[in-house]
Amino acid sequence: MSLGQVLLDRKRITPEQLEQGTSDRKPSERIEQCLARLGFITERDYLEIYSEQLSIPLIDLTEFEMDLELLKLAPSKVVHRDRVIPIDRSNGAIRVATSNPFNLYAFDELRMLMGAKIETVLATGEEISRIIKQHFGVGGETVEAMIGDSEMEVISTNDIDNADLIEQAQEATVVKLVNEILLEAIRDRASDVHIEPYEEDLVIRYRIDGVLHTTNVPPEIRRFHSAIVSRIKILSNLNIAEKRLPQDGGFKIKAQNRDIDLRVSVIPTAFGGAVVMRILDKQSVLFSLDQLGLIDDNLERMQRLITQPYGIILVTGPTGSGKTTTLYSALNSIRNDTIKILTIEDPIEYYLPGIQQVQTKQHIGLTFASGLRSFLRHDPDVILVGEIRDLETAEVAINAALTGHLVFSTLHTNDAATAATRLLDMGVEPFLVSSAVSGVLGQRLVRIICSNCKEEYTPEAKDVPADFALEPGEKLFRGAGCRDCRNSGYRGRFGIFELLNITNEIREMIIDRKSATELSKVGREQGLTYMREDGWNKVRQGLTTVEEIVRVTKVEVGALSQ
């Protein structure tokens, strides 16, 4: 009986799915692999049947303690090529994990190379790939192929002319290596890829949920640093011959059926070009305001602000604090067929249906300010300006707000109250700031406790800050660490916020050029909740940890005095 029929008899698939799998099956593909590729079954579904029919144990490598010494003896060529992993020794034989028990040639080759009898166990391809990347490095197979290629032995930018460097950067092995680095970053939900050269090492780090993680790569990869950087420069339309000045560019890729933009920055360091690639997934799911972390009073007040007919709403925070995502979510919640929304951004990070979006182009004079002026002749109701960076942009945005438009924008400040004084420092007149600004939302991003390994614990008073006000016996939550969260205890992020409404009293204080501290104090009396306090509320709700709030916020003097 075929495996497809077994799956059908066990009601794992329907007759229609089996028929489609049979018709879509590739010449060298097994029916069960085709059904898994189409998403009708999982790999583990058919491995369970292999295990029964072939009497081979099926194990979970995530719960298995590997023999690290045995892994060091494993021939990397066979490991990468055939996706087989020696896991331990049993009665003089080496047990090998595979997802393809029919690859007898690989087992024979391992037996000869390792000088021992081979016993097979089954594990999913995903688990095997994870072990290979963990112990042999991302792109290990490709680097090994490059080392074996005499034409790709060593790349020295001092000795090789640009034509040779371009040719080597276009080699299939270099192309594949860069692709593997990017695909691994996308699979790990990374927002940035850092490629950092040192004297005798090349470090590749992924920023995941706001924190950098060093990924394992083969040590030999340092020899191909120049080829990797050159390949990225070619993709980004940068000058491959320029190695003395910083360069910025970008390119697009299609991965996992998604269009993904990458912003690239290259800087010259003592040991060669360092690269940072920002990953922008334009098809990312848009969040609602409450999914971002706006809850209770902050959510109600924000919803009132964004439904006003005019005024400026500012979102503040450092780079990478989620300001743009918050603005997109606000626009998404108010967009409808009765209003026209225009945005000018640098860059456009997500595409929003029903909204006209414009990308700034500094080299031809399309700046935030010039684009904003043109917007006013397009009869908009709502305008989003990616960032207020200078006096010119600030004045045009304020003019738009004072002439009956609702304007959204961002500022780089540490808290909500500082936004007004920042505009004054730019040179905007106080009466214009007080008249135009309706509200300021300050925010930071904190990591969410991984739902798969979340556990309850009782903290000690010495382990929490004084302003947390820990109750005796109070229980909190943390992540123990698991495969889903890369043993970090966190998976995903959301915001902590403080929302300052610009009331009449605060308007008068802005006209009098009062300090941010004074504005914050009055805002506090009128219901402002500090970001840190919003964070403590979310710690008590079991959403994040004390350590995360301490990492991204400072103690507010006003909060301690309450």
C-alpha positions, -999 to 999 in steps of 0.1 A, spaced: 0 0 0 14 34 -10 20 60 18 -6 83 2 -32 55 7 -21 50 43 -25 87 50 -60 86 34 -70 55 54 -59 73 86 -80 103 76 -49 126 76 -58 137 41 -89 138 19 -93 120 -15 -92 155 -32 -59 163 -15 -44 130 -25 -56 136 -61 -40 171 -61 -8 157 -46 -6 130 -73 -10 156 -101 13 182 -86 41 157 -77 75 164 -92 93 136 -110 118 129 -82 94 137 -53 78 111 -31 40 115 -27 42 122 10 68 150 4 45 166 -21 16 165 3 37 181 30 49 208 5 13 216 -3 5 219 34 -19 190 36 2 171 62 33 178 83 66 161 79 61 145 113 29 129 100 47 108 74 78 102 96 55 85 121 44 61 93 80 55 83 88 47 119 60 21 120 67 5 87 105 5 89 108 -1 127 130 30 131 126 51 162 112 86 158 128 111 182 124 148 191 159 164 188 147 195 207 146 172 238 177 152 230 211 158 245 237 157 217 271 140 220 292 171 211 324 152 208 308 129 183 295 160 163 331 173 160 341 140 144 313 141 119 324 147 82 308 181 75 305 174 38 282 144 44 263 163 71 255 192 48 249 172 17 227 145 31 213 163 61 223 135 86 235 141 121 254 117 144 237 121 178 253 95 202 269 61 205 249 30 215 264 -5 220 294 3 198 273 18 170 268 54 161 232 65 160 224 89 132 194 112 128 178 115 94 146 126 78 153 103 47 157 67 58 161 56 22 194 74 16 215 42 21 245 57 3 249 84 30 248 58 58 274 36 40 297 67 36 294 76 72 302 40 83 334 41 63 344 76 73 336 72 110 347 36 113 317 23 132 283 6 126 255 30 118 220 29 133 194 53 121 167 72 140 142 96 124 139 133 131 122 162 112 143 180 86 136 213 105 152 199 137 182 185 118 187 218 100 186 236 134 213 213 148 235 218 117 232 256 118 239 256 156 270 234 154 283 239 118 272 275 112 249 293 88 261 287 52 286 260 63 281 239 33 286 269 10 317 280 27 331 245 24 324 245 -13 341 279 -16 372 267 2 374 237 -22 371 260 -52 407 271 -61 394 303 -78 378 314 -45 407 306 -22 414 340 -7 401 375 -15 423 404 -7 409 438 -18 445 452 -18 457 428 -45 426 422 -66 413 447 -91 376 457 -92 369 436 -123 381 405 -105 362 414 -73 330 419 -93 335 385 -110 341 368 -76 311 385 -60 289 371 -88 302 335 -82 273 311 -76 288 301 -42 290 337 -30 255 344 -42 242 313 -23 261 323 9 245 358 10 211 343 2 215 318 31 225 346 55 194 366 45 170 337 45 181 326 80 175 362 92 140 363 78 132 329 93 144 341 127 122 372 124 152 395 125 148 432 118 185 438 110 215 419 98 249 431 111 281 419 92 311 430 113 347 423 102 375 420 128 412 412 123 408 374 123 370 370 125 338 379 107 308 382 131 272 380 118 245 392 142 207 393 138 186 418 158 156 398 170 129 415 191 152 445 195 182 425 209 213 414 189 220 377 187 253 364 173 247 336 148 270 307 144 291 308 112 321 287 100 354 304 111 366 302 75 340 327 64 364 356 73 384 348 41 353 356 20 344 389 37 353 411 7 333 389 -17 302 390 6 304 428 9 309 432 -28 279 410 -35 257 431 -12 270 463 -29 262 450 -63 226 441 -52 223 476 -37 237 495 -67 266 509 -47 301 517 -59 321 485 -55 354 504 -59 346 529 -31 361 515 1 369 548 19 335 564 24 302 552 39 275 542 14 238 537 16 215 518 -7 190 490 -9 174 462 -28 143 440 -29 140 402 -26 111 378 -26 112 352 2 86 329 17 61 343 -9 66 378 5 82 409 -10 108 422 13 129 454 11 164 457 25 180 490 34 218 487 33 245 508 49 282 501 45 309 518 66 347 515 63 362 500 94 398 492 103 394 456 90 371 462 60 335 472 52 309 466 79 274 461 67 240 466 83 209 455 64 175 466 77 148 441 68 114 458 59 86 434 53 60 455 34 34 428 38 36 425 76 3 423 93 -10 457 105 -18 458 142 -47 474 159 -39 500 185 -47 476 214 -25 449 198 4 474 199 0 476 237 -23 507 241 -48 496 267 -73 511 291 -71 549 295 -43 554 271 -63 536 243 -94 556 250 -75 589 249 -56 580 218 -88 570 200 -103 604 208 -72 622 195 -70 604 161 -107 611 154 -103 649 158 -108 669 126 -75 688 128 -43 692 148 -9 675 151 -4 642 169 32 634 176 47 600 184 81 602 201 109 578 210 144 567 199 151 549 166 136 515 165 109 521 191 80 514 168 69 549 161 61 543 124 41 511 132 20 531 157 13 558 131 3 532 105 -20 515 130 -36 548 138 -41 556 100 -55 521 95 -81 525 122 -95 558 108 -92 552 70 -124 549 51 -139 560 17 -149 594 30 -115 608 38 -83 612 18 -50 603 35 -16 612 21 18 601 36 54 612 29 80 588 43 116 578 42 113 549 35 78 536 29 79 507 54 44 492 48 19 496 20 -15 507 31 -45 501 8 -66 532 2 -38 556 12 -15 576 -12 21 571 -1 51 591 -13 88 583 -9 112 612 -3 140 616 -28 166 640 -14 188 640 -45 160 656 -66 147 679 -39 117 659 -28 120 664 9 95 662 37 89 699 36 85 702 -3 63 671 -4 41 684 24 36 717 5 24 698 -25 1 677 -4 -19 708 6 -29 712 -30 -43 676 -31 -72 682 -9 -62 658 19 -80 653 52 -52 635 70 -14 638 64 14 616 77 49 631 77 75 604 84 96 626 107 99 663 117 137 668 113 140 706 109 124 739 112 111 740 76 92 707 80 79 717 114 65 750 101 48 734 71 33 706 93 20 732 117 5 753 89 -13 722 76 -27 715 111 -38 751 115 -56 751 81 -79 722 91 -59 690 85 -51 662 109 -14 656 108 6 627 122 44 627 126 73 615 147 100 632 167 132 618 183 128 626 220 130 606 252 95 613 265 63 629 256 68 662 275 101 669 257 84 671 223 71 706 228 105 719 240 122 701 210 100 720 186 108 753 204 145 744 201 141 740 164 129 776 162 91 772 160 72 800 176 56 790 210 22 802 200 23 780 169 33 749 189 6 755 215 -21 761 188 -13 731 165 -2 702 187 -31 681 201 -13 653 218 21 635 222 25 598 225 59 586 239 67 550 235 93 522 238 92 485 227 96 457 252 98 420 246 68 397 253 72 366 275 73 335 253 39 318 256 55 284 251 78 285 281 60 311 303 63 302 340 51 318 373 76 327 401 78 347 433 104 375 431 124 387 460 121 424 470 158 430 462 153 418 426 128 445 417 132 484 417 118 504 445 92 521 423 76 487 414 60 485 449 61 447 451 34 433 473 44 405 498 40 371 481 31 387 447 37 364 418 51 374 384 59 357 352 90 350 331 101 328 302 122 297 310 136 295 275 128 271 247 134 264 210 106 288 199 122 318 215 159 308 209 162 302 247 157 339 254 124 336 272 108 362 249 90 361 216 76 392 199 74 428 212 48 454 221 48 490 233 47 507 266 33 543 263 27 576 279 2 600 263 3 637 270 -29 656 260 -22 692 252 -48 709 275 -54 747 278 -32 748 309 -3 731 291 -8 754 260 -2 784 282 29 768 297 43 762 262 37 799 253 56 807 285 84 783 274 81 762 305 105 732 308 97 696 299 98 688 336 71 713 344 50 702 315 53 666 327 43 675 363 11 693 351 4 664 327 8 640 356 -19 660 376 -42 657 346 -39 619 342 -5 612 325 8 578 332 45 575 328 59 548 304 76 530 333 43 528 352 26 515 320 53 489 319 48 479 356 10 474 348 20 450 320 45 431 342 16 425 366 -6 413 338 21 387 329 29 402 295 65 411 301 92 411 328 107 435 353 141 432 336 126 444 303 111 475 318 143 483 336 162 478 303 142 504 283 130 530 309 144 552 337 129 560 371 106 590 369 111 614 399 74 623 398 65 586 401 86 581 432 71 611 449 35 599 445 
